[in-house]
Amino acid sequence: MKATARAHGAITIVNAISTGKGAAMGIDLYTEATVEIGGRDVEVIIKENPDEDTTLAKAAVKRVLKLVQMDCGAHVEISSNIPIGKGLKSSSAAANAIVLATARAMNLNLSDAEILNIAVDAAIEAGVTITGAYDDACASYYGGIVVTDNLRRQIVKRDEAPEDLFVVLLVPEFKSYTKFFDKNLLKPIASFVEVAYRMSLNGEYWRALTLNGILHAAALNYGAKKALDAIRAGALAAGLSGTGPAIAAVCNKDVMNDVASALSEKGCDIIIAKPNNKKAYSWVGGSVAGFG
């Protein structure tokens, strides 16, 4: 009764907090969770970040156990190369991977929709999301580009992400947790975010990402200079991901180094990622793999 699952990170195209509707694109950073059923309690080890809160992980496991009315615990090991608390959907990836691994360990045949709903419910219970982050959860689980109605938990539009592009990420040292976020800060920009959402419905993903990013950077007092610098350097789009602090720039390979140089800032990391179209998946047994 042991299984491992992998789910990927994502970047924001349209932030759903102010309107309840959003869009996101999967990237190839990922989280793996190994779940072994047994014991009395749910024990969680987050390998790269042992001091992080484990509430989400425990809620995800317990919700799957509750489905079959099993009164037992589990041992969970999580490993990830997605920076936590940066707006790159680490919570969605973790919830998806944990639910998928737990279901596989218990030999439960759950549908994609059931796995996503359990993961989103666990995220709401743990307080790591405001709208349920259905857009982030779907981009993490299915890969590609998704446009969603988060309040109805519906995918409105879905496209393959262009795999010939690159995603350059500026990742500051500090973290921004959604559970401490004041959504009232975004009320003044809601009507403009709606415009970005309509752009995404029309397939204008890069215009939507840039408009959304600039709007949220201004509303949250991050400043939009770095995103604009990336666009000047040749990026197709650039803007704040989630509620930050990471900035994501989408670009072609020939300008990738220029975009990375434009985004570079003292005390911040630059991560180069690729769009991801791979669906989350699981396998029986094993341990967390792929990390040195």
N, C-alpha and C positions, 0 to 999 in steps of 0.2 A: 504494500500500500504506500508506494513512494513514486512520485513523478516530478518532472521538471517542465517548465514552460517558459517561453520567451515572448515578450511583447516589446514594441518599439516606441520610441519617443516621437514627438511631433513639434511643429511650430504653428503659431497662430497666423491665420489669414484674417479672420474677423473675430474679435473678442465678444463672447456672448453675454457678458455680465450685465450690460446696460439694457439689452433688448431681449434677451432670452434666445437669440438666434446667432449662430456662429459658423465659422469655417476654419479648417485646419489641414495641414499637410504632414504626412508621416515622414520621418527621417530615420536614418539607419543606426542611430544610437539605440541601445536596448537595455532592457532589464530581464534577468532570469531569476526565477523563483523555484526552489526545490521544496516540496512539501511531503513530509512523511507522517501518515496518520498514526496516532497512538498517544498514550499517556493521558493525563488528566487535564492539563492546561495547554494553551496555545503559546508556544515559545518561539520567539522571532529573533533572528540574527541578521542584521543588515551589515554585510561584510565591510564595505568601504566607509560606512557612516554609522558606527555602532551606537552613537549617542542620539540618533534621530528617533523621533516618536514612532512607536510601533502600533498605534491605535488602528490605522487603516489596515495593516496586514492582519491583525487579529479579527477585525470586523469582517474582512473578506473571507477568511477561513471559516469563521463561525456561521456565516450565512449559508455557506455550502453544506456544512455539517447539519445545520438545522433542516435543510431540505429533506434529508433522510432520517431525521430525528435521532442522530447518533450522539450519544452523551460521552464524548471523548475529546481528546486534545489533538495537537499536531506539533511537529517541529518544522519550522520554516526558515530557510536560508535564502537571502536575497543578495544578488550581486548586480551591479549596474555601472554603465559608463555614462549615464545621463546625470548631469549635475542636478542636485536636489535644490528646490526652492528658487529656481532661476526662470521659470516660465516655459520650460521645455517638456512639460507633461510627464514628469517623473512619477507623480501620483497615479495618473491614469495607467501608465505602463505597469507600475507595480500592482495595482488592483487587478488589471487584466491578467497578468502573469500568475498571480496568486490564485485567483478564482479558477483559471484554466488548469493549473497544476493540481489544485485540490480536487477538482472534478475528475481529472484523469486518474489521480491516485485512488479515488473511490470508485472508479469505473462507471461514472455517471455519464450518460449520453445526453448532454445539454446542448441546446441549439446556440448558435452565435448570439441571437437576441437575448436568450436567458443568461448567458455568461456576461454580456454587456450590462444587462439590467442589474444583476447581482453586484457587479463591480461598481456601477454608478451608485447604487443604494449604499454600498459599503463606504464609498467616498463621502456621500452626504452624511451618513452616520458619524464618520470620523471628523467631519467638519473641515475637510480639505478642499471643498468646492462650494460655490454659491449657487450655480444654476444646475448642478449635476454634471457639468463638463461633458455632456454627451458628444459634442463635437471632438473634444480631445480624446475621449474614450474610443470613438469610432476610428479616428485617424490612427491611433495607436494599435487598435485591434485589426482593422482591415488593411491598413496602409493606404497609400494614395491620398487624394484630395477629397474631403467630404464637406458638404454644406448641410447644416442641420437646424432643426427646430428643437432646441434643448428642452423646452418645457413640455413638448409633446413626445420627446424622445423619438424623433423621426429623422431619417436621412432624406433630405430634399433633393440632393444632387450628389453624384459621386463620379470622379474622374481618376484615371491613372495619373500619377505624378510623372513629370518628364525626367527620365533617369539620366539624361545627358547633362543635366544641370548640377550645380554644387550649392551647398548651403554653408555660408561662412557665419559662424556664431561668435559674437563678442560676449564673454561671460564674466561679469564683475565678481569680485570676491564675496560681496554681501549677498544675503538671501532675502526673498520676499515670499512669505507664506500666505496663501489665499485665506486661511482661517483667521488671519489678523487684518484682513483687508476691509476697508470701508467703501462699500459699493456706491455710497452717495457721492463719492468723488467723480463718478462717471455720469451722473445724471445730466450735466450740461452738454455732454457730447452725444447723447443717445440718438438724436435725430440724424446726426452726421454719420454715426456708426451704421445706421439703417441704410444710408447711401452706399457705404462700403459693402454691406451685405447684399444689396441689389447688384452691385458689380460682380460679386462672387457668383450669384445666380446666373449671370450672363457669361460666366467663364473668364471674366477679367480679374483673374486671381492676383496678379502682381500689382495692378493698380489698387485693388482692395487691400492687399497686405500693407502697401506703403501708406495709404490714407489712414487705415486703422492704426498702424504703428505710430504715425505722427500725432494723431488725435489722442491716443492713450499716453504717449510720452508727455504731451503738453498737460493733459489732465492730471497726471501723476507726478508732475514736476521733475521728470527725468531729463527733459531736453531732447530735441530731435537732431542735433548737429551730427552725431556719428552716423545715423541712418542716412542723412543727406550726403555726408562725405562718401559713404559707400555707393550711393547712386551716382555721384559725380565721377567715381572711379570706374563706373561701368556696370554696376549691379542692375538687374532687371527690377528688383524690388528690395526694400529694406525697411525694417521697423521693429518696434518693441514686440516681443513674443509674450503672450499672456499679460500678466501685470508686471512683467519684468523680473529681474533687471536685464535679462539677456536680450540682445538685439540680433535678429536674423536677417541675413542678406542672401538673396537668391541670385546666382550669376552663372554665366558661361565659364568654361574652363580657361579660356584665353585671358580673362580679366581677374581670375580668382586671386592671384597674388596681389594685384593692385587693390582689390576690394579688402583683402585681409590687412594690407598695410594701412588702408584708410580707416579701418575699424580699430586697429591696434591702440591700446591705451595702457599706460603704466598700471600695474597691479591687477590687470585683467587677463584672462586666458582667451586665446583664439582657438576654436575647434572647427575643423573642416568636416562636414557631413555630406551625405548624399540623400536625395529623396528616396523614400522607401515605399514599395508597393507590395511587400510581403505581408501576408496575414500572420497573426500570432499563432503559435503552434506549441504542441506539448509532446513529451515522450515519457515512457515508463522507466522508472529507476534512475540511476545516475546521480551525479551531483552537479552543482553549478559549474558550467564550463565556459571557456572562451575568455577567461580573465587571468592575467598573469599574477 
